[in-house]
Amino acid sequence: LIDVIDFIDKKFKKQLKFKKKKRLVKDAKVTLDLNADLPVILEVLQTYALITFEKGKCDNCFIISAPKKK
């Protein structure tokens, strides 16, 4: 997961800010289309229940955090 997020950061040149980064499942395995748009990729990762994301203060900013514990 961390490798995918690093790839997203480099490919889309977007600013990614992490909240609760320590709680991300860093070694999770995911399958996704890296040619898709960034919001689509983030939505797919969110459906895996590995991250939550929201738009940041700028158009190119996204805030990524670990899902809330149940």
HELIX and SHEET records of a PDB file:
HELIX    1   1 ILE A    2  PHE A   12  1                                  11    
HELIX    2   2 LYS A   21  ARG A   23  5                                   3    
HELIX    3   3 LEU A   38  THR A   47  1                                  10    
SHEET    1   A 3 GLN A  15  LYS A  19  0                                        
SHEET    2   A 3 CYS A  61  SER A  65  1                                        
SHEET    3   A 3 THR A  52  LYS A  55 -1                                        
END                                                                             
